[in-house]
Amino acid sequence: MEHDLVLEGRVVTTAGILETEVGISEGVIVEVGHGLRGSRRIVTGGCLIFPGFIDMHVHLREPGWEWKEDFGTGTLAAAHGGVTTVVDMPNNLVPVTTRATLETKRRLSRAKARVGVEFYGGVAADGVDALEALADGVVGYKIFLSETTGSKSFPEDRLSAAFRAIASTKRPVSLHCEEQSVIDCMRERLAGEVRPDLHCDLRPPEAESESVRKAAVALESAPGLKANVCHASVRGTLQAVRRARAQGAMLYCEVALHHLYFSRRAMLSNPFLKMNPPLRSDADRSAMLDGLRAGAVSFLVTDHAPHTEAEKREKGLAGVPGLDDFGHLVSWLIRERGMDPSLIAKVAAHNPANFLGLGNRGDIAERKRADISVLDLRSPEVVKNESVQSRCGWSPYEGEEFPGKVRWTIFGGELLVDDFEVVR
């Protein structure tokens, strides 16, 4: 049998690395083995062939804020970074809490997206009864437990009811965990102070860990509901997640790449690194790296939140882009932090697919969609803003040198990055 495309090289699985070949036909992985024939063959040499990365936490901004990003530019940035599936958050200008707002996003995505796009449904305090109407169009729901762009803080006393309603849809939930009362108190206490890293103190570690603790308690009211703590950034969160899991809860957490790479000291020279939750101490950053290595962290994400440079400079908006640099950071984790490539395959592909119920991707195996990311760890690259595919046009990693980069990105059998070049 002759395939449309054959990849030859080092395939990363959750169990280890295999020297093998991958046969792709009609957008699907048809065969994994040796001696395969194809109309095109790519010999990847010493590269690592990963299942396509799945970023389950991005903000593509459309509709409402298209000057920052849209489904076309955001998914091209994803492909550039080796990401073949993104899950878009619901906090748009008009939050995605109704079927009509969801269908608008789905239509725009179908017209523009270059990679797979899935959606979270938003959960409003007065809209818990409407969640079922979104269920067949979303892979999960998102609850914001503090104020953020396009969303108010969800009331704590409604959390258990929301969890029970979500559980009835058979979908998981992701949680932005920050305690608003702690943030408000710190804002009053630190009023008048001016420091480049002041934002880190305005949203202290206890704001996050206390919110996670309360969410874990509320989760007891909905047995069987899978929940994810978004962008975990402090030791206290890892401890709270471990305790909840020891007691039987299906509670997981993700870590954003910027929380692994930067500590709050970086804000002294780059105020554009303002984000929520903020950058943390060196000790917390080390704890998150250790948690990832030990398996306490289940998912690797970007929390891609593109604002323009003008918005960052003039308004101080919180959030940074990241999709373009997913592969860069993976190369850094492997080469400079000693992470096992098989662990990366778990947290960046296998685990997100399982959590979200995306059974047709997440592994390189027969009958899976041919979503593949090939990372060259022998091609160091300095990040430059002019190479960014995101419409926002800048990277928080600008000027940083990484040990490797994405050489090929394949989505549904289609080459979106071909020998380092983005295919437009």
N, C-alpha and C positions, 0 to 999 in steps of 0.2 A: 504493500500500500504506500502510495506517495502522498505525503502531507503537504499542506500549504507552506508550512514553516517548521524547521527543526532547529531547536536550540541544543547546543552541546556544551557541557561544562559541569560546574559544581553547583548542584541543586541543594538548596537549604530546606530541610524539613524540620519539624519540631523535635525529631529524634537525632538529627545529625546531618552531615553533609554527604551527598552521594555524587560520585562521578557518573553521569548518565546523560541521556538525551531526552528531550521533550518534543513530542510530535503534536502539532497544532493544525487543525482543519476546521473551517467554517466557524472560527471563533471559540473553539472548545479544545481543551487538552484531550487528545484522543488516545495517546500512548506515551508511556514513560518506560524507557529501556535502552537497548543498544542496537546498533545496526539499522537505525531508522533512515528512511529516504524522504526527501522533501524537495519541492521546487525551489525553495531557498533554504540555505543553512547558515546559521550564525554560530561560529566557534567563539565562545566567550573567554577562552583562555583561563586566566587566574581569577576572573570575576566571580562574584557570588550571585546565583540566580535565586531570587526570593519570590514567593507568592506576592502578587501586587499588594503594596501597602494600603491599609484601610485606615483613614483618619476619621475617627468618629466624633470629632469636635472641630467644626469649622463654621465661620460666619461669612457667607458669600454675598450678603448685603442687598441682593435683589429680591423683590422690588423695593424701591424707596431711596436707596443710597447707591445708585449705579455708578456715580462718579468715583466711588472707592473701589468697587468690584462688581462684576456680574458673573453669571454662570459660565460665560465663555472664557473670560480672563482668569477667573478663579480656578477653573478646571484645567486650563492650560498650565497654570502655575503648579497645580497638583501633579500633572504629568511630568513636568520638569523635575519635580522632586521625587518621582517614582511612586506617587500615590495614584491608585487606580479606582478607589472608591472614597468619596467624601460623604459625610453626614452633616447636613446643613441645619443649623440651629434656628429656632422659631422667633427670635427677638428682632424682627424687622421693624420698620417704621410703623407698619400695621402688623401686630403680632399674629403668628399663625395659630389661631385658636379656633378657627371655624373651617368647615369644608371648603367654603368659597376662597378663603385666603390660601389654603393649602393647594387647591387646584390651580390658582394663579401661578404659584411657584413651580408646580409640576409642569405646567405648560411652557413657562420660560426656560426651564431646565431642558426639556425635550428639544427645544429649538436651538440651544446653544452649547450644551455641555459636551466636553471632549472625553470625560471619564464618567464612571458611574456616580450618580447622585441619589442619595437617600435622604429622608427627612425625619426630623423630630417634630412632634406636635407640642404646642405650648399649652400650659395648664394655668388657666386664670382662676382666681379665687371664686368667681361667680360662674365659672363654666365647667365645673367638674362633671356635671350631668351630661355634657356634650362630648365627652371624650370618645365614646363609642363611634360617633360619626366620623372620626378621623382614623380609626384603627386600621382600616385596610389600605390606607395611603401613607402610613408612617411606619418606621421601624422601632420607634420608641417615643417616649414623652420626656419633656424637659421642665423642671421646676427650678425657679430662681428664688433662693432663700435670702437674697438681699437685692437691693435696687441695682439695676444694670441698664445698659443701652436698650431701649425699647421694651423694658419690662419692669414692673413693680415687684417689691418683695412679697412673696407668697406668705399669707398669715400662718403662723405656727399652729394655731388651733384647728386649722383645716387640713393639716398634713396627713393625718391618719385616714381621713375620708378620701382624700385624693389618692393615697396609696391603694386603698381598697378598690376604688373605681378603675385605676390603671390595671390592677391585678386582673380584673374581670375582662380586660381586653386581650390578655395574654401577651402584652408587650412589656418591655422593660422600661425603667425610668432612669434618667440621669439628673444629677442634682448639683446646682451651683451652691456650695455651702459656705456662706459667710454670715455671721450673726450681726444683723443690722444694728441692734442696740449697742453692741460693742463699738462698731464703726462710728455711730453717732456720738458716743461718749468720748472717743478719742478725738473726734473732730472738734468738740468743744474744748477739750483739754489742751490741744495743740494749736488752737487758733492763734494766728499771728506769727507762728514760726515759719521761717523760710529756709529750706534746705533742699538740695537736689534729690535726696532720698527720703524726704519727709513722707511721701506716699506710703512707704513701707511701714512706718509707724502708725499711720492713720488706719491701717487694716492689719492689726497685729496677728500673730499666730493663733492666739486664743479665739479670735473671731471665727477662724476656720474650724479649729478642732472642736469648739463648743457646738457649732452648728452641725457638724458631723455626728457628734454624740446625740443630739436631740433627734436628728433624722433616723439614727439607728434605733432609738426607742420607738419612734412612730412606725418604723418598718415592722415591728413585732405585730402590728394589727393586720398585716397583709402577708401571711405565710406564703412562700413560694414566689413572691415578687422579686425579680432581679433588679438590683439598684446599683448605680455607679456614681461615685463621688468624682465630680469633674475636677480637673487641674489640681489634684492634691499637691501641697507644697511644703507641709511641715510634718515633723515627727509625730505630733499628736494625732494627726489624721491617720497615719499608718497604724498607730496603736489602737485607735477607735475602730478602724476597719477590722483589724485582727481580732479584737474582743468580740465584735458583732458576729464575725464568721465562726468563732469558737462556740458561740451560743446558737449556731444554726442558721443565722441570717445569710441570705444570698447577696451580700454587700461586697462590692469591688471598688477599685479606684483606678483612675488614669493619672498619668503625669505628662505635663506639657514639656516639650523639648527645651523651651527657654528656661524653665525652672531647673533643669539638669545642667545647663551650660553656664548660666549667669548666676551670680549672687548679688545682693543689694549693693555691694561696692561698685558694681558696674554702672549704677545710676549716677555716681558722682561725676562721671565723664560723659554719660549719655542719658539725658533725661527722657529721650524717646522710649526708654525701656519701662515706662509706666504701664502697668497692667493690673488686672484684678483676677485672682489674688496677686499681690505684689511679689517682687523678687525677695528672697529670704536670706537668712544668714548663711555663712559658709557651712555651719554645722547642719542646718536643715537641708541645704543642697546635698551635702554628703549623705545624709540620711535617706534622701530620695533615691540617690544613685544606688545605695546599698539595698534599699527596698526593691528597686527594679531588679537588681542582680539576684536577690533572694526569692523572688517570685511574689512578694507582697503587693507589687504593682502589676495590674493585669493588662493595661492598655497604654500605648504610646500615642500621643496626639500633638497637634500644633496649637490648638485654640486659635487658628488663623483668624485674626481680627484686623483687617486692613483699614487703616485711616490714611489719608494723604499726609505728606510731610507738612503741609501748611496747617492742617488740623492738629497735628501733634505739636507743632511749634506754637501756634496761636491760641489753641483751646486746651491743650494738655489732655487730650482724650486718652482713655485707657485702652490698651490693646496693641498687639503687634502682629504683623503678618508672619507666615512661617512655612507655607506650603512649598515654595520654591526650594527650601533648604532641608526638607525632610531627609533626603538621601545624604546630604552633607553631615547632618547630625548623627545619622546611623553609622556612617563611616567613622566618625569621632568616637562614638560609643564602643565600637568594635576595636579600633586600632589603639585608641588612647585610654580607654576606660576598661578594656579587657572583657567586654560583654561577649558572650557566646552568640554567634550568628543564629543558632537555633532558638535562643531566647528572643532575639529580635523577631524571628518568624512567628513566634507565639504572640508577643505583645503588639506587633504591628500588622498582623494579618489573621492568624488562626483564632486568637481570643476574641477580637472584635467581631469577626464573622459569626462565631458561636453565640456571643452575647446578643447580637442583633438579629439572629435567625436568618443570616444570609448564607444558606447552605450551598450555594453554587460557587463560592469563592473562599479564599482564606488559606488554601493549601495548593501545592502543585501536585495534582493527582488526576487520574482519568475521570472524565465527565465534568470536571470543574471548568468554569469559564476561563479562557486563556488570558488571565490578568497576571502579568509578570513584571517584576522590577529587577533589573540586572545592575549590580553595583560594582564599580571598578575601584578597588581599594589602593590601586597603584597609580592613581591620577590625581595628585593633590590639586586643590583649586582655592584661590582667594576669591571670596564673595565680592561681587561688584554690583552696585545698584543697576547699572545699565543692562545686566543680564537677567534681571528679575522679570518674570512673565506676568506677575500680578499687576493689575491696573494701578495700584497704589504706588508702584515704582520704586520701592525701597525695601531694604532688608535690615532687620536688627543685627544681623551678623556681618554687615558690610565691613570689609577690611580683614575679616578673620580668615585664616587659612585652615582648610579641612583636608584630611588625608585621602579622601576619595569623593567620587560623585557618580551620579546615575549615568550609565552608558546607553542602556536601552530601557524604554518603558513600553509595555505591550498591554493594550486594553481590548479584550474581546478579539484577540488575534491581530489587531491593528497596531502598527508601530507608530507611537506618538513621540518617542525620542529614539532616534536611530543613530547609533555610534556617536553619542554626545550631542547630536543636533536635534533641536525641537522641530517637529514636523507640523507645519501650519496648514 
